[in-house]
Amino acid sequence: MIDWLPCWGSGWRSGLGIVLGLSLATIGCGAGERPEDVARLFWEAVRDGDVQTAKRLASTPSAGLVEPTVAELSIGTVLVGEPLRNAESALVATTLVTVQDGAELDASFHTYLVREEERWRVDVASSRAELRKGIFVAGMRGIGEAVGEGVNEIGEVLRQGAEELQDALREALDELEGGSRL
């Protein structure tokens, strides 16, 4: 037996239990304190209409900008990437899979976070501006795809029309050639 360990012996299990309990409590308290976790939790709270949680995760100056509803946006899935950060701020690549006017739209943008009292908090004003840009870009991409599909459809109609015109001209030419032999 190792007698020199202070917690070894009859009370070593309780000492180990205390150390493990404190370690787990520390880990539990730190949950959601990585910038990407805070960003994900913030946007999930916005999606779920949980204003209190969203305000708690927002920076102090921007907590008042958290709105009870986001009527123009129906958020489905929230995806976050690895953050770019320094000691005081972070950018987290964020994608909100949304439904707008019945169409699914993937809005990709950066969520801005700042450090307040050793905790990461969302800068709502900057993040909202980035979200608007992400929605605009996704919308433009959707318009581009729709125009591309429309052009393809027009091209197909023109091709079919050209084939039909070619067939009609052949028939007319055949009739003219047949009629001139008489």
Secondary structure, 3 states (H helix, E strand, C coil): CCCCCCCCCCCHHHHHHHHHHHHHHHHHHHCCCCHHHHHHHHHHHHHHCCHHHHHHHECHHHHHHCCCCCCCCEEEEEEEEEEEECCCEEEEEEEEEEEECCEEEEEEEEEEEEEECCEEEECHHHHHHHHHHHHHHHHHHHHHHHHHHHHHHHHHHHHHHHHHHHHHHHHHHHHHHHHHCC
